[in-house]
Amino acid sequence: MLTLHVAFLLLVVGTDVFFGWLSVANVRYGASEVRERREWVDERLAVDDVDELVDYQRTKTGFSLLRSAVGLVVLLGVLYSGAFADVVAAVDALDVAVPFVDETLVEGVVLVVVGALALQAFGAPFDAFDTFVVEELFGFNNQTPRLWVRDKLVGAAITAVLVTALALPILWAIAAFPTYWWAVGVALYLAFAVVMQVLLPRVVMPLFYDFDPIESGELRDAIDDVFDRAGFECEQIYEMDASRRSSHSNAFFSGFGKTKRVVLFDTLVDQMSVREVQSVLAHELAHWKRSHIWKQLLASTVPIALTLAALWWLTTQPWLYAMFGVTGSVQTTPAAGLLLGLLWVGPLNQLLAPLTNKLSLAHEREADTFAVDVMNDGQPMVGALAALASENLSNPFPHPLYEAFHYDHPPIPERMQYIEAYAAEHTPTDAPTDATQTPATD
């Protein structure tokens, strides 16, 4: 048992230390590169204050390291003090009767939901500090304390519902197919991911944001123009009031068939020219036109299958429960086994991130070239990327090793260079290059 504890601590603590070191190295590397290439950053990214960018990255990273360290101490304290075993025993002692549902399944769902809500409760003070101190200090926060509390309460309710919807069938599969439940879990994951493509922007996100249809005006005309050139049909085009909470900007596409929806943050619309917004939209459309969404979903089944298979094996091992004083087995306390197994599998998945990021990186490059083809010009997309980097105070020069583990998009300078090289080869020299028009607001 001592060997197991040493192995567990080396895995969990070692992984945390490694990623902490990587974060520090990333900040130092980025700061050095930004200051060394200050002229390029000023000229190409239009960053008003390079020192502010560096300070923002340093502050965010330092706070993230503190949060991670405290989280690790709390986790080990809960495990080695016996608190986790006590919670499992308390949930197991519950006498909860739900019609047509086995009592073990109900207790398992309760344990998983309690665990998910406990994680949210632990993170809430850190989220509050990040929002009202860090983000406020750098001018990003637009959220009121009342709105923040309301979001947290709604988020907790949604978490309970979604965790229940996912945990219940998986725990049922463990009882019904003890040897092959991991394969059933893969199918459940695919079904859940497809359903969430529709529910997330239509049911979940409207609980937090207002979505106003873009039906007419210069912006709608520009959107329709991009759709025509991209060979895309979609009537559900929305602007989301992200500015109520933050000045960070983004855009996304979701759904399939008649449920397709394109969403632009109002911050993005305000910060970019019409042609830049068009290029961002064209980039997002590429993920549908090139079937990136489905390819990513299918590709993700490989790590999910490996994770679930590892959890199947781990949950059958008596030592997994005995390590932290949990009385039971996969037959009597399957939820406890899953939670303990994730503590082993989670760090391993983190270490495999460079492999899982490769497909996304390829898709992002393909989407950038699609945007160039649609716009017949690379400058709008280059301008949009520069605006995103400047407005969000993004680190343009991540440490190569940090990039490998954390980036599923190429760094912005690399994307700009790639787009310009592609555009030089594939677009006419007399193509329009205006990327500095007035903001796209109607």
N, C-alpha and C positions, 0 to 999 in steps of 0.2 A: 504493500500500500504506500510506503514511503516513496518508492520509485515513481508511482503514479502521481503523487502530489508534487514531486520535483518536476516531472515532465509537464504537468498542468501549469505550474507556476512559470516554468521556462517559456512555455507557449504563450500564455496570456500576458504575463509581465514583459517577456522579451519582445513580443509583437508590439505592445504599447510603447516600449522604450524605442524600438526601431522606428516606428512612425513618428514619434515625438522628435527624435534626432533628425529625421527626414524633413519635418516641418521647419525646424530651426535652420537646417542647411538651405532649405528653399528660400526662406526669408533673406538670409544673408546673401545668397547667390543673386536673388532678384534685385536686392538693393544695390549690390555692386554693379550689376549689369545696367540697371536704370541710370545710375549716376555716371557710369562710363559712357553710356550712349544717350546722355541727356539731350543732346541736340536732335537726335533722331526721334526721341520720345516727344519732344516739344513740337517738332515739325510734322510728324506723321500721326501722332495720337492726340495732339492738341491738348495735352494735359496741362492745366493751369499751374499746378504746383507739384513738381516731382517729389518733393520732400513729403507732401501730404499723402501721396500714393504710397510711399515707403512706410510712413507712419501707420497708415491704415492697415497695410499687410502685416506689419509687426504687431500691432495691437490685436488684430483678429487672431493671429496665430498664437500669441501669448495667452490670450483668454481661452482659446481652444485647448491649449496644453493644460491649463489649470483645470478646466472642466474634465478633461480626459483623466488626469491624475486623481482628482477627487472621485470620479466615477469608479476608477479601478480600486481605490481604497475601500469605497463603500461596498462594491461587489464582493471583494475578498472578505470583508467584515461580515457581510450577510451570510456567505457560505461557511466560513470557518467558525463563526460564533454559534452556528446551529439555527440561526433565524430562518433560513430557507427551509430546513427540515421541519421546523415548528409550523411554518405557514402551510406546508404540504399536509402535515398531520391535521391542522385545524380545518383545512378545506375537505380533507378526507372524512372528517367527523361530521360534516354538514349532513343534515337530513333533508335534502332538496328533492322534491318529487315533481317531475315534469311529465305530463302524459305522453306515452309512446316513446319516451327517451330513457335509455338506461341511466341509472344513477351515476355510474362511473364516468359516462360521457359528460353529464352535467357538471360533475365535480372537476373534470379535466378542463372544460371550457372556463369555469370560474377561475381556476388557477392561472390559466393563460391570460385571461382578461385582467386579472389582478396584477400579473407581471407586467403587462403592457401599460396599464394605468400607472403602476409604480414608476416605470421608466419615465413617463411623461411628468409625473409629479416631481421626480428628482431633477429633471431638466428645466422645469418651470422657472426657478430662481435664476438660473444661468441665462435662459432665454430673455427674461425680463432685463437683466443687466446688459445683455448684448443689445437689446432693442433701445432701451432708454438711456444707456450710458455710451456704449461704443458707437452704435449707429447714429445716435443723436449727436455725439461729438463731431462726427464727420459729415453731418448734414443729410443723412439718408432717411432717418426716421420721420414718419408723418403720422404715427399711430398714437392714439390717446390711451391712457391706462385702462379706461373703461372698455374700449374696443379690444384691447389686448386680453383682458380677463374674459370677455365674452367669447373671443376666438378660442381661448384655452378650454373653456367649458364645452363649447360646441365640438371642438376637436376631440375632447375626451369621450363624448357621446358617440361620435363617429368611429373612433378607435374601438370602442366596446362592440359596436354593431359589426364592423368589418372583421375584427378578430374572431368574433363568434361565428360569423359566416364562413370563415376559413378553417378555424380550429375544429368545429363540430364535425364536418365530413372527414377531416383527416383522422381525428380520434376514432370515428366510426370505422374508417378503413383499417386502422391498426387492430381493432377488435375483430373485424370481419375477415381480413386477409393478413394475418400476422407475419407471413413470409414475404408477401408481395405488395404490402401497403404503400411502399415507396413509389411503385409504378403508378398506383392509383393517385398518389399525391402529385405526380407530374401532370397527369390529366386534369386534376383539380386546379393546379396552378395555371395551366393554359386557359381553362374555362374562366377562372377568376380574372386573369389578365385581360382577356377579351371583353368580358363584361365591364371591367373598370374603364376600358377605353371609352365606353359610352357613358357610364354613370359618373365618372370623375368630373368631367366638365359640365354635365347637365344636372346632376343632383348634389354632388359634394361641394364643388367650388362655388356654386351660387349661394351656398349658406354663408360664405365669407365675402364674396365680391358681387358687384352689380355688373351685368353684361348687357350693354346697349347695342342693338343691331346697327350696323353701318349700312344704311339703305340708300343714301343719296349724297351728292356733293363731290368735291374734287377727289377725296380719298376713295370713295366707292368707285368712281370712274377709273382711278388708277388701279384699284384692286381687280376690277373687271378686265382691264387691259392685260394685266399679268395672267389672269386666268385664261384668257383667250390665247395668249401666246404660249402658255404652258399646256394647253389642251386639258383644262381642269374645269370641272363643274361643281359648284358648291354655293348654296344660297345662305348658309348660316355663317355670316361674317360678323364678329363681335369685337367691340372695344371694351376692355376690362378696366375697372377703376382701381388699378394697382396703387395709384398715387395716394390713396387713403391710408396706406400702411407704409409704403417705402417709395423712394425715388429711383430704385433700381428698375431696369427695363428688360423686357423680354417679349417673346411671341411663341406660340405653339400651335400645332395642328393635332387633332385627335379624331378618333372614330373611323368608320368605314361605311361604304354604301350611302344610304340616305341619312346616316347619322354623322357624316363628316362635319367638322366644325373648325373654323380658323379663328384664333383669338389673338388680338394685338393688345399689349399693355398700353394704357393711355400715356404712360411715361415714354414709351418707345415712339409713339406717334408725335409727341411734343418735342422730342429730342432730335428727330431725324427729318431729313427732307423727304419729299414724296418719292423720289427715285430710290432713296436709301430704304424706305419702308417697302417699296416694291421688291427690292433685291432680297430683303429679309424674308418677305412673303414667298418669293420664288424658291429660296433656300428651304423653307419649311415644306412647300409643296413637293419638293424633290423627294422627301422622305416617303410620300405617298406614291408619287409617280414611279419611283425606283423600287417600290415594295420594301423599303427599309424597315418599316414597322413590323411587317410579318417576318422578315429575315431575322431581325433582332429577337423577336418573340421565339421563333423556332430555335435560334442559336442559344438562347438563354435556357432552353430545356436541358442542355448538356450539363452546365454547372448545377442546375436545380436537381437533376437526376442524381448526380454524384453526391450532392449535399444530403438528399433524402436517403440515398443508399447508405451513406456513412452514418446517418442518424438511425437507420434501421439496425445496423450492426451495433452501434454504441448502446442503444436502448435495450439490447438483449444481454448486455454485460452486467452481471451483478455488482462489479466494483464501481460502476458509474453511480449507483445509488448509495453504496456503502461509503464512498469517499467523503460524503458530507452528511452522513447520518440519516439518510432518507430511508424509511421503512417501506418496502414494496418492490415492485418489478414492473415490466412493461405491461403486464396483464392488469395489475391493480392500480398503478399510478403512471399511465402512459404520458400524461402531460408533463409531469416532473421529469421523466426521462428525456423528453424532447427539449425542455429548457436546459437541462444539464448538458445534453449532447451538443446543443448550439454553442455552449461555451468552449467546446473543443473545435467545432467545425468553423465557427465564425472567424477566428484568427487565420485559419488556413485559407479561407476564401479571400480574406484581405490580401494575403501574400500571392494569390493567383490573379489579382486584378490586372496586371499587365497583359495577360493572355485574353481576358474578357474584354478589355478596352480596344483591342486591335480592330475588331469589326466595326465598332462605332467610329473610330478614327477614319477608317476607309469610307464609311458612309458620309461622314461630314465633309470630306474632301470632294466626294462625288456630288453632294448637295451644293457645295460652293461652285463647282464647274457648271452645274445645271443652272444656277442663278446667273452666271455669266452668259450662258447661251440664251436664256430667256430675255435678259436685259440687253443682249448684244453689246455688252460693255462690262468691264470689270470694276470700274471706279465706284459705282454706287455701292457694291458689296464691300469694297475696301473702305469706303467712307463710313458705312454702317458699322463695320467692325471697329474702326477707330473710335467712333462715337460710343460704342458699348464699352470699350476699354477705358475711355476717358471718363464717362459718366459714372461707371461702376468702380473706378479706381482698381481695376484688375491688375494683377501682376503679369506684365507682358513677357517676362523672362523667367519661367520656372526652372528650378534645378532639373536636369535631365532625368535623374532617378525619381524625383518627386513626380514629375510629369508622367513617367511610366506607370506609376501606381495610382495616380489621382485624376488624370486627364482623359476624358473620353471625347474631347474636342482638341484638335491641334492648337497650340498657343497662337494668339492673335497675330504676332509678327510673321510667324510661319505661314498662317493662312493668307495674310495679305500678299506675301511674296509669291505663294503658290498661285493665287488668283491672278496677280499681275502677269506672271509668266504664261499662264494658260490663256489669258485675254490677249496678250501680245501675239500669240500664235493662232488664235481661233476667232478673233473679231476684226472687222474692218478698221483701218486706221482712221477713217472719217466718222466713226461711231460717236454719238453724243457722250460727253464725259462730265456733264454737270452733276456733281454730287453735293452741291452746296446751296440747294434751293431753300426756300422758306419751309418752316416746319409743316408737317402733313396734316395738322389740325384742320378740321372742317370749319 
